Amino acid sequence: MSKMSTVSATAPVAASADSPVVYLTAKCPAGTQVLGGGHSVTPGTRGEAILDQPTPDGTGWYVAYTFDRVARNGVLTVYARCAVFAG
């Protein structure tokens, strides 16, 4: 394993959104594979991750987060730790 990087993707969630679930993927740069990942939400955001896992092809990290219908203003950020594997 050689070069490593961390990438992220961010999505705001507004109280007027039609669905309380946000789906978001942090994609690794071309030629890299995901080693791990995770997510964070803005402080005070209520809800839970219903999926928090690598993408099926191993090129990113995928999160499905369900926000509380009453208090779902917030920001979801998904992180992926990526690496190039020397062969």
Contacts in CASP RR format, 6 or more apart in sequence:
PFRMAT RR
TARGET T0000
AUTHOR 0000-0000-0000
METHOD contacts of the structure
MODEL  1
MSKMSTVSATAPVAASADSPVVYLTAKCPAGTQVLGGGHSVTPGTRGEAI
LDQPTPDGTGWYVAYTFDRVARNGVLTVYARCAVFAG
1 83 0 8 1.000
1 84 0 8 1.000
1 85 0 8 1.000
1 86 0 8 1.000
2 83 0 8 1.000
2 84 0 8 1.000
2 85 0 8 1.000
2 86 0 8 1.000
3 32 0 8 1.000
3 83 0 8 1.000
3 84 0 8 1.000
4 35 0 8 1.000
4 81 0 8 1.000
4 82 0 8 1.000
4 83 0 8 1.000
4 84 0 8 1.000
5 28 0 8 1.000
5 29 0 8 1.000
5 32 0 8 1.000
5 81 0 8 1.000
5 82 0 8 1.000
5 83 0 8 1.000
6 79 0 8 1.000
6 80 0 8 1.000
6 81 0 8 1.000
6 82 0 8 1.000
7 26 0 8 1.000
7 27 0 8 1.000
7 28 0 8 1.000
7 29 0 8 1.000
7 79 0 8 1.000
7 80 0 8 1.000
7 82 0 8 1.000
8 26 0 8 1.000
8 77 0 8 1.000
8 78 0 8 1.000
8 79 0 8 1.000
8 80 0 8 1.000
9 24 0 8 1.000
9 25 0 8 1.000
9 26 0 8 1.000
9 27 0 8 1.000
9 77 0 8 1.000
9 78 0 8 1.000
10 24 0 8 1.000
10 75 0 8 1.000
10 76 0 8 1.000
10 77 0 8 1.000
10 78 0 8 1.000
11 22 0 8 1.000
11 24 0 8 1.000
11 75 0 8 1.000
11 76 0 8 1.000
12 74 0 8 1.000
12 75 0 8 1.000
13 22 0 8 1.000
13 45 0 8 1.000
13 67 0 8 1.000
13 72 0 8 1.000
13 73 0 8 1.000
13 74 0 8 1.000
13 75 0 8 1.000
13 76 0 8 1.000
14 72 0 8 1.000
14 73 0 8 1.000
15 71 0 8 1.000
15 72 0 8 1.000
15 73 0 8 1.000
17 67 0 8 1.000
17 72 0 8 1.000
20 66 0 8 1.000
20 67 0 8 1.000
20 68 0 8 1.000
20 69 0 8 1.000
20 72 0 8 1.000
21 50 0 8 1.000
21 64 0 8 1.000
21 65 0 8 1.000
21 66 0 8 1.000
21 67 0 8 1.000
22 64 0 8 1.000
22 65 0 8 1.000
22 67 0 8 1.000
22 76 0 8 1.000
23 62 0 8 1.000
23 63 0 8 1.000
23 64 0 8 1.000
24 39 0 8 1.000
24 62 0 8 1.000
24 63 0 8 1.000
24 65 0 8 1.000
24 76 0 8 1.000
24 78 0 8 1.000
25 55 0 8 1.000
25 60 0 8 1.000
25 61 0 8 1.000
25 62 0 8 1.000
25 63 0 8 1.000
25 78 0 8 1.000
26 37 0 8 1.000
26 60 0 8 1.000
26 61 0 8 1.000
26 78 0 8 1.000
26 79 0 8 1.000
26 80 0 8 1.000
27 55 0 8 1.000
27 59 0 8 1.000
27 60 0 8 1.000
27 80 0 8 1.000
28 34 0 8 1.000
28 58 0 8 1.000
28 59 0 8 1.000
28 60 0 8 1.000
28 80 0 8 1.000
28 82 0 8 1.000
29 82 0 8 1.000
31 84 0 8 1.000
32 59 0 8 1.000
32 82 0 8 1.000
32 83 0 8 1.000
32 84 0 8 1.000
33 58 0 8 1.000
33 59 0 8 1.000
33 82 0 8 1.000
33 83 0 8 1.000
33 85 0 8 1.000
34 54 0 8 1.000
34 55 0 8 1.000
34 58 0 8 1.000
34 59 0 8 1.000
34 60 0 8 1.000
34 61 0 8 1.000
34 80 0 8 1.000
34 81 0 8 1.000
34 82 0 8 1.000
35 81 0 8 1.000
35 82 0 8 1.000
35 83 0 8 1.000
36 54 0 8 1.000
36 61 0 8 1.000
36 80 0 8 1.000
36 81 0 8 1.000
37 54 0 8 1.000
37 61 0 8 1.000
37 78 0 8 1.000
37 79 0 8 1.000
37 80 0 8 1.000
37 81 0 8 1.000
38 52 0 8 1.000
38 61 0 8 1.000
38 63 0 8 1.000
38 78 0 8 1.000
38 79 0 8 1.000
38 80 0 8 1.000
39 49 0 8 1.000
39 52 0 8 1.000
39 63 0 8 1.000
39 65 0 8 1.000
39 76 0 8 1.000
39 77 0 8 1.000
39 78 0 8 1.000
39 79 0 8 1.000
40 76 0 8 1.000
40 77 0 8 1.000
40 79 0 8 1.000
41 47 0 8 1.000
41 65 0 8 1.000
41 74 0 8 1.000
41 75 0 8 1.000
41 76 0 8 1.000
41 77 0 8 1.000
42 74 0 8 1.000
42 75 0 8 1.000
44 71 0 8 1.000
45 67 0 8 1.000
45 71 0 8 1.000
45 72 0 8 1.000
45 73 0 8 1.000
45 74 0 8 1.000
45 75 0 8 1.000
45 76 0 8 1.000
46 67 0 8 1.000
46 68 0 8 1.000
46 71 0 8 1.000
46 72 0 8 1.000
47 65 0 8 1.000
47 66 0 8 1.000
47 67 0 8 1.000
47 68 0 8 1.000
47 72 0 8 1.000
48 65 0 8 1.000
48 66 0 8 1.000
49 63 0 8 1.000
49 64 0 8 1.000
49 65 0 8 1.000
50 64 0 8 1.000
50 65 0 8 1.000
50 66 0 8 1.000
51 62 0 8 1.000
51 63 0 8 1.000
51 64 0 8 1.000
52 61 0 8 1.000
52 62 0 8 1.000
52 63 0 8 1.000
53 61 0 8 1.000
53 62 0 8 1.000
54 60 0 8 1.000
54 61 0 8 1.000
54 62 0 8 1.000
55 61 0 8 1.000
55 62 0 8 1.000
60 80 0 8 1.000
60 82 0 8 1.000
61 78 0 8 1.000
61 79 0 8 1.000
61 80 0 8 1.000
62 78 0 8 1.000
63 76 0 8 1.000
63 78 0 8 1.000
65 76 0 8 1.000
67 74 0 8 1.000
END
